[in-house]
Amino acid sequence: MAEHRSPKPGVAGSRPVSPATENNRELFMINIGKFLGQVRTEMKKVSWPSRDELISSTVVVITSTIFLGIFIGICDLILSRVINFLIGRGI
């Protein structure tokens, strides 16, 4: 027979602890406004790169990615051939 337990009195169930009221909605909107104001203030503090800096950084990233891809491809080719050679010899 299954044991029946009642929920703990201090733990909220599936019902909301405090239902949404007009006051909660107003506070929510005020908090969103404060948050967006803080975001605007912080975005003004960001030092944005110039167009030339952005282009040169992008070229560095793309070039590095291509070279890294080629390096990993060559390593993969070499290792796969070594492993196939060893498997073919029965080692």
DOLORO-990589 format. One record per residue: residue number from 1; chain; y, z, x of N, C-alpha, C in turn. Coordinates in nm, 3 decimals. Layout:
BEGIN
n: NUM	chain: A	n_y: Y	n_z: Z	n_x: X	ca_y: Y	ca_z: Z	ca_x: X	c_y: Y	c_z: Z	c_x: X
...
This chain:
BEGIN
n: 1	chain: A	n_y: -0.117	n_z: 0.000	n_x: 0.084	ca_y: 0.000	ca_z: 0.000	ca_x: 0.000	c_y: 0.124	c_z: 0.000	c_x: 0.090
n: 2	chain: A	n_y: 0.223	n_z: -0.082	n_x: 0.058	ca_y: 0.344	ca_z: -0.093	ca_x: 0.138	c_y: 0.435	c_z: 0.026	c_x: 0.113
n: 3	chain: A	n_y: 0.495	n_z: 0.069	n_x: 0.221	ca_y: 0.587	ca_z: 0.182	ca_x: 0.211	c_y: 0.724	c_z: 0.131	c_x: 0.170
n: 4	chain: A	n_y: 0.787	n_z: 0.199	n_x: 0.076	ca_y: 0.920	ca_z: 0.158	ca_x: 0.031	c_y: 1.022	c_z: 0.253	c_x: 0.088
n: 5	chain: A	n_y: 1.118	n_z: 0.197	n_x: 0.162	ca_y: 1.225	ca_z: 0.279	ca_x: 0.220	c_y: 1.357	c_z: 0.236	c_x: 0.159
n: 6	chain: A	n_y: 1.442	n_z: 0.332	n_x: 0.140	ca_y: 1.576	ca_z: 0.299	ca_x: 0.092	c_y: 1.664	c_z: 0.268	c_x: 0.212
n: 7	chain: A	n_y: 1.765	n_z: 0.186	n_x: 0.194	ca_y: 1.854	ca_z: 0.154	ca_x: 0.306	c_y: 1.928	c_z: 0.278	c_x: 0.354
n: 8	chain: A	n_y: 1.966	n_z: 0.274	n_x: 0.480	ca_y: 2.041	ca_z: 0.386	ca_x: 0.537	c_y: 2.176	c_z: 0.394	c_x: 0.468
n: 9	chain: A	n_y: 2.220	n_z: 0.514	n_x: 0.436	ca_y: 2.347	ca_z: 0.525	ca_x: 0.364	c_y: 2.468	c_z: 0.483	c_x: 0.446
n: 10	chain: A	n_y: 2.464	n_z: 0.493	n_x: 0.578	ca_y: 2.580	ca_z: 0.461	ca_x: 0.660	c_y: 2.591	c_z: 0.315	c_x: 0.698
n: 11	chain: A	n_y: 2.493	n_z: 0.234	n_x: 0.663	ca_y: 2.492	ca_z: 0.094	ca_x: 0.703	c_y: 2.527	c_z: 0.007	c_x: 0.584
n: 12	chain: A	n_y: 2.619	n_z: -0.085	n_x: 0.605	ca_y: 2.659	ca_z: -0.175	ca_x: 0.497	c_y: 2.550	c_z: -0.276	c_x: 0.472
n: 13	chain: A	n_y: 2.528	n_z: -0.308	n_x: 0.349	ca_y: 2.426	ca_z: -0.406	ca_x: 0.313	c_y: 2.483	c_z: -0.545	c_x: 0.308
n: 14	chain: A	n_y: 2.430	n_z: -0.627	n_x: 0.217	ca_y: 2.475	ca_z: -0.764	ca_x: 0.208	c_y: 2.609	c_z: -0.776	c_x: 0.136
n: 15	chain: A	n_y: 2.649	n_z: -0.673	n_x: 0.067	ca_y: 2.778	ca_z: -0.677	ca_x: -0.002	c_y: 2.890	c_z: -0.655	c_x: 0.101
n: 16	chain: A	n_y: 3.003	n_z: -0.720	n_x: 0.083	ca_y: 3.112	ca_z: -0.698	ca_x: 0.177	c_y: 3.162	c_z: -0.554	c_x: 0.171
n: 17	chain: A	n_y: 3.190	n_z: -0.499	n_x: 0.289	ca_y: 3.240	ca_z: -0.363	ca_x: 0.295	c_y: 3.377	c_z: -0.355	c_x: 0.231
n: 18	chain: A	n_y: 3.463	n_z: -0.451	n_x: 0.263	ca_y: 3.593	ca_z: -0.456	ca_x: 0.198	c_y: 3.615	c_z: -0.598	c_x: 0.149
n: 19	chain: A	n_y: 3.616	n_z: -0.618	n_x: 0.020	ca_y: 3.633	ca_z: -0.754	ca_x: -0.031	c_y: 3.770	c_z: -0.810	c_x: 0.005
n: 20	chain: A	n_y: 3.778	n_z: -0.942	n_x: 0.010	ca_y: 3.903	ca_z: -1.008	ca_x: 0.045	c_y: 4.007	c_z: -0.980	c_x: -0.062
n: 21	chain: A	n_y: 4.120	n_z: -0.935	n_x: -0.017	ca_y: 4.231	ca_z: -0.911	ca_x: -0.108	c_y: 4.350	c_z: -0.995	c_x: -0.063
n: 22	chain: A	n_y: 4.452	n_z: -0.998	n_x: -0.143	ca_y: 4.572	ca_z: -1.074	ca_x: -0.107	c_y: 4.633	c_z: -1.019	c_x: 0.020
n: 23	chain: A	n_y: 4.629	n_z: -0.887	n_x: 0.038	ca_y: 4.684	ca_z: -0.823	ca_x: 0.157	c_y: 4.608	c_z: -0.868	c_x: 0.282
n: 24	chain: A	n_y: 4.474	n_z: -0.877	n_x: 0.274	ca_y: 4.395	ca_z: -0.923	ca_x: 0.388	c_y: 4.428	c_z: -1.067	c_x: 0.424
n: 25	chain: A	n_y: 4.448	n_z: -1.148	n_x: 0.324	ca_y: 4.482	ca_z: -1.289	ca_x: 0.350	c_y: 4.618	c_z: -1.300	c_x: 0.418
n: 26	chain: A	n_y: 4.714	n_z: -1.220	n_x: 0.373	ca_y: 4.846	ca_z: -1.222	ca_x: 0.436	c_y: 4.837	c_z: -1.177	c_x: 0.582
n: 27	chain: A	n_y: 4.760	n_z: -1.073	n_x: 0.609	ca_y: 4.743	ca_z: -1.027	ca_x: 0.747	c_y: 4.676	c_z: -1.135	c_x: 0.832
n: 28	chain: A	n_y: 4.579	n_z: -1.203	n_x: 0.774	ca_y: 4.510	ca_z: -1.311	ca_x: 0.845	c_y: 4.608	c_z: -1.420	c_x: 0.883
n: 29	chain: A	n_y: 4.692	n_z: -1.460	n_x: 0.791	ca_y: 4.789	ca_z: -1.566	ca_x: 0.818	c_y: 4.892	c_z: -1.521	c_x: 0.922
n: 30	chain: A	n_y: 4.933	n_z: -1.395	n_x: 0.915	ca_y: 5.027	ca_z: -1.342	ca_x: 1.014	c_y: 4.963	c_z: -1.343	c_x: 1.152
n: 31	chain: A	n_y: 4.836	n_z: -1.303	n_x: 1.160	ca_y: 4.767	ca_z: -1.301	ca_x: 1.289	c_y: 4.750	c_z: -1.443	c_x: 1.344
n: 32	chain: A	n_y: 4.723	n_z: -1.540	n_x: 1.258	ca_y: 4.714	ca_z: -1.679	ca_x: 1.305	c_y: 4.848	c_z: -1.724	c_x: 1.360
n: 33	chain: A	n_y: 4.956	n_z: -1.689	n_x: 1.292	ca_y: 5.090	ca_z: -1.725	ca_x: 1.340	c_y: 5.119	c_z: -1.663	c_x: 1.475
n: 34	chain: A	n_y: 5.083	n_z: -1.535	n_x: 1.492	ca_y: 5.103	ca_z: -1.468	ca_x: 1.622	c_y: 5.022	c_z: -1.537	c_x: 1.730
n: 35	chain: A	n_y: 4.896	n_z: -1.568	n_x: 1.698	ca_y: 4.809	ca_z: -1.633	ca_x: 1.795	c_y: 4.867	c_z: -1.767	c_x: 1.839
n: 36	chain: A	n_y: 4.910	n_z: -1.849	n_x: 1.744	ca_y: 4.965	ca_z: -1.980	ca_x: 1.779	c_y: 5.094	c_z: -1.966	c_x: 1.860
n: 37	chain: A	n_y: 5.174	n_z: -1.864	n_x: 1.829	ca_y: 5.294	ca_z: -1.840	ca_x: 1.908	c_y: 5.260	c_z: -1.803	c_x: 2.052
n: 38	chain: A	n_y: 5.155	n_z: -1.722	n_x: 2.071	ca_y: 5.111	ca_z: -1.685	ca_x: 2.205	c_y: 5.055	c_z: -1.805	c_x: 2.280
n: 39	chain: A	n_y: 4.984	n_z: -1.891	n_x: 2.209	ca_y: 4.931	ca_z: -2.012	ca_x: 2.272	c_y: 5.046	c_z: -2.100	c_x: 2.319
n: 40	chain: A	n_y: 5.148	n_z: -2.116	n_x: 2.236	ca_y: 5.263	ca_z: -2.198	ca_x: 2.274	c_y: 5.331	c_z: -2.141	c_x: 2.399
n: 41	chain: A	n_y: 5.347	n_z: -2.008	n_x: 2.404	ca_y: 5.410	ca_z: -1.943	ca_x: 2.519	c_y: 5.328	c_z: -1.966	c_x: 2.645
n: 42	chain: A	n_y: 5.195	n_z: -1.949	n_x: 2.636	ca_y: 5.109	ca_z: -1.966	ca_x: 2.754	c_y: 5.105	c_z: -2.112	c_x: 2.799
n: 43	chain: A	n_y: 5.109	n_z: -2.206	n_x: 2.706	ca_y: 5.106	ca_z: -2.347	ca_x: 2.744	c_y: 5.232	c_z: -2.388	c_x: 2.820
n: 44	chain: A	n_y: 5.341	n_z: -2.320	n_x: 2.794	ca_y: 5.464	ca_z: -2.348	ca_x: 2.869	c_y: 5.453	c_z: -2.303	c_x: 3.013
n: 45	chain: A	n_y: 5.366	n_z: -2.205	n_x: 3.041	ca_y: 5.349	ca_z: -2.151	ca_x: 3.176	c_y: 5.256	c_z: -2.237	c_x: 3.262
n: 46	chain: A	n_y: 5.182	n_z: -2.329	n_x: 3.199	ca_y: 5.085	ca_z: -2.411	ca_x: 3.271	c_y: 5.160	c_z: -2.510	c_x: 3.359
n: 47	chain: A	n_y: 5.113	n_z: -2.524	n_x: 3.485	ca_y: 5.173	ca_z: -2.626	ca_x: 3.573	c_y: 5.087	c_z: -2.752	c_x: 3.560
n: 48	chain: A	n_y: 5.140	n_z: -2.849	n_x: 3.489	ca_y: 5.067	ca_z: -2.970	ca_x: 3.462	c_y: 5.077	c_z: -3.063	c_x: 3.582
n: 49	chain: A	n_y: 4.968	n_z: -3.134	n_x: 3.618	ca_y: 4.976	ca_z: -3.226	ca_x: 3.731	c_y: 5.058	c_z: -3.350	c_x: 3.696
n: 50	chain: A	n_y: 5.115	n_z: -3.408	n_x: 3.800	ca_y: 5.189	ca_z: -3.533	ca_x: 3.778	c_y: 5.088	c_z: -3.646	c_x: 3.756
n: 51	chain: A	n_y: 5.139	n_z: -3.760	n_x: 3.716	ca_y: 5.050	ca_z: -3.875	ca_x: 3.691	c_y: 4.976	c_z: -3.916	c_x: 3.818
n: 52	chain: A	n_y: 5.048	n_z: -3.918	n_x: 3.931	ca_y: 4.986	ca_z: -3.956	ca_x: 4.058	c_y: 4.877	c_z: -3.857	c_x: 4.100
n: 53	chain: A	n_y: 4.904	n_z: -3.726	n_x: 4.082	ca_y: 4.804	ca_z: -3.625	ca_x: 4.116	c_y: 4.681	c_z: -3.639	c_x: 4.027
n: 54	chain: A	n_y: 4.703	n_z: -3.666	n_x: 3.901	ca_y: 4.592	ca_z: -3.682	ca_x: 3.807	c_y: 4.506	c_z: -3.802	c_x: 3.843
n: 55	chain: A	n_y: 4.570	n_z: -3.913	n_x: 3.876	ca_y: 4.496	ca_z: -4.034	ca_x: 3.912	c_y: 4.417	c_z: -4.012	c_x: 4.040
n: 56	chain: A	n_y: 4.479	n_z: -3.951	n_x: 4.142	ca_y: 4.407	ca_z: -3.930	ca_x: 4.268	c_y: 4.291	c_z: -3.832	c_x: 4.250
n: 57	chain: A	n_y: 4.309	n_z: -3.730	n_x: 4.170	ca_y: 4.200	ca_z: -3.636	ca_x: 4.144	c_y: 4.086	c_z: -3.705	c_x: 4.070
n: 58	chain: A	n_y: 4.120	n_z: -3.790	n_x: 3.975	ca_y: 4.017	ca_z: -3.863	ca_x: 3.900	c_y: 3.938	c_z: -3.955	c_x: 3.991
n: 59	chain: A	n_y: 4.006	n_z: -4.022	n_x: 4.082	ca_y: 3.938	ca_z: -4.111	ca_x: 4.177	c_y: 3.843	c_z: -4.030	c_x: 4.266
n: 60	chain: A	n_y: 3.886	n_z: -3.913	n_x: 4.311	ca_y: 3.801	ca_z: -3.827	ca_x: 4.394	c_y: 3.676	c_z: -3.786	c_x: 4.317
n: 61	chain: A	n_y: 3.692	n_z: -3.745	n_x: 4.193	ca_y: 3.578	ca_z: -3.700	ca_x: 4.112	c_y: 3.480	c_z: -3.815	c_x: 4.088
n: 62	chain: A	n_y: 3.531	n_z: -3.932	n_x: 4.051	ca_y: 3.443	ca_z: -4.046	ca_x: 4.023	c_y: 3.371	c_z: -4.089	c_x: 4.151
n: 63	chain: A	n_y: 3.443	n_z: -4.096	n_x: 4.263	ca_y: 3.381	ca_z: -4.136	ca_x: 4.390	c_y: 3.274	c_z: -4.036	c_x: 4.432
n: 64	chain: A	n_y: 3.305	n_z: -3.907	n_x: 4.422	ca_y: 3.207	ca_z: -3.804	ca_x: 4.459	c_y: 3.084	c_z: -3.811	c_x: 4.369
n: 65	chain: A	n_y: 3.103	n_z: -3.836	n_x: 4.242	ca_y: 2.991	ca_z: -3.847	ca_x: 4.149	c_y: 2.902	c_z: -3.965	c_x: 4.184
n: 66	chain: A	n_y: 2.962	n_z: -4.078	n_x: 4.218	ca_y: 2.884	ca_z: -4.197	ca_x: 4.255	c_y: 2.803	c_z: -4.169	c_x: 4.381
n: 67	chain: A	n_y: 2.867	n_z: -4.113	n_x: 4.485	ca_y: 2.796	ca_z: -4.084	ca_x: 4.609	c_y: 2.686	c_z: -3.981	c_x: 4.589
n: 68	chain: A	n_y: 2.710	n_z: -3.879	n_x: 4.509	ca_y: 2.609	ca_z: -3.779	ca_x: 4.481	c_y: 2.492	c_z: -3.842	c_x: 4.405
n: 69	chain: A	n_y: 2.520	n_z: -3.928	n_x: 4.311	ca_y: 2.414	ca_z: -3.998	ca_x: 4.237	c_y: 2.330	c_z: -4.084	c_x: 4.329
n: 70	chain: A	n_y: 2.394	n_z: -4.157	n_x: 4.419	ca_y: 2.320	ca_z: -4.240	ca_x: 4.516	c_y: 2.234	c_z: -4.152	c_x: 4.606
n: 71	chain: A	n_y: 2.289	n_z: -4.041	n_x: 4.655	ca_y: 2.214	ca_z: -3.950	ca_x: 4.742	c_y: 2.092	c_z: -3.893	c_x: 4.670
n: 72	chain: A	n_y: 2.111	n_z: -3.848	n_x: 4.548	ca_y: 1.998	ca_z: -3.791	ca_x: 4.472	c_y: 1.895	c_z: -3.900	c_x: 4.443
n: 73	chain: A	n_y: 1.940	n_z: -4.021	n_x: 4.413	ca_y: 1.847	ca_z: -4.131	ca_x: 4.389	c_y: 1.763	c_z: -4.164	c_x: 4.512
n: 74	chain: A	n_y: 1.827	n_z: -4.166	n_x: 4.629	ca_y: 1.754	ca_z: -4.193	ca_x: 4.754	c_y: 1.654	c_z: -4.081	c_x: 4.783
n: 75	chain: A	n_y: 1.697	n_z: -3.956	n_x: 4.766	ca_y: 1.606	ca_z: -3.842	ca_x: 4.788	c_y: 1.487	c_z: -3.850	c_x: 4.692
n: 76	chain: A	n_y: 1.511	n_z: -3.884	n_x: 4.567	ca_y: 1.404	ca_z: -3.896	ca_x: 4.469	c_y: 1.307	c_z: -4.007	c_x: 4.507
n: 77	chain: A	n_y: 1.360	n_z: -4.120	n_x: 4.551	ca_y: 1.275	ca_z: -4.232	ca_x: 4.592	c_y: 1.187	c_z: -4.193	c_x: 4.710
n: 78	chain: A	n_y: 1.246	n_z: -4.130	n_x: 4.812	ca_y: 1.170	ca_z: -4.089	ca_x: 4.930	c_y: 1.063	c_z: -3.987	c_x: 4.894
n: 79	chain: A	n_y: 1.101	n_z: -3.884	n_x: 4.818	ca_y: 1.005	ca_z: -3.780	ca_x: 4.782	c_y: 0.892	c_z: -3.834	c_x: 4.694
n: 80	chain: A	n_y: 0.924	n_z: -3.923	n_x: 4.602	ca_y: 0.819	ca_z: -3.979	ca_x: 4.516	c_y: 0.722	c_z: -4.063	c_x: 4.598
n: 81	chain: A	n_y: 0.773	n_z: -4.138	n_x: 4.695	ca_y: 0.683	ca_z: -4.219	ca_x: 4.780	c_y: 0.596	c_z: -4.128	c_x: 4.869
n: 82	chain: A	n_y: 0.654	n_z: -4.021	n_x: 4.921	ca_y: 0.575	ca_z: -3.926	ca_x: 5.003	c_y: 0.466	c_z: -3.863	c_x: 4.919
n: 83	chain: A	n_y: 0.500	n_z: -3.819	n_x: 4.799	ca_y: 0.401	ca_z: -3.756	ca_x: 4.712	c_y: 0.293	c_z: -3.856	c_x: 4.672
n: 84	chain: A	n_y: 0.331	n_z: -3.978	n_x: 4.637	ca_y: 0.232	ca_z: -4.080	ca_x: 4.603	c_y: 0.142	c_z: -4.111	c_x: 4.721
n: 85	chain: A	n_y: 0.197	n_z: -4.115	n_x: 4.842	ca_y: 0.117	ca_z: -4.139	ca_x: 4.962	c_y: 0.016	c_z: -4.026	c_x: 4.983
n: 86	chain: A	n_y: 0.062	n_z: -3.901	n_x: 4.967	ca_y: -0.027	ca_z: -3.787	ca_x: 4.985	c_y: -0.135	c_z: -3.783	c_x: 4.878
n: 87	chain: A	n_y: -0.101	n_z: -3.817	n_x: 4.756	ca_y: -0.200	ca_z: -3.818	ca_x: 4.646	c_y: -0.301	c_z: -3.930	c_x: 4.671
n: 88	chain: A	n_y: -0.253	n_z: -4.045	n_x: 4.720	ca_y: -0.342	ca_z: -4.157	ca_x: 4.747	c_y: -0.441	c_z: -4.127	c_x: 4.859
n: 89	chain: A	n_y: -0.404	n_z: -4.044	n_x: 4.953	ca_y: -0.492	ca_z: -4.007	ca_x: 5.064	c_y: -0.584	c_z: -3.892	c_x: 5.026
n: 90	chain: A	n_y: -0.560	n_z: -3.832	n_x: 4.909	ca_y: -0.646	ca_z: -3.724	ca_x: 4.865	c_y: -0.612	c_z: -3.589	c_x: 4.926
n: 91	chain: A	n_y: -0.491	n_z: -3.574	n_x: 4.973	ca_y: -0.450	ca_z: -3.446	ca_x: 5.033	c_y: -0.394	c_z: -3.355	c_x: 4.929
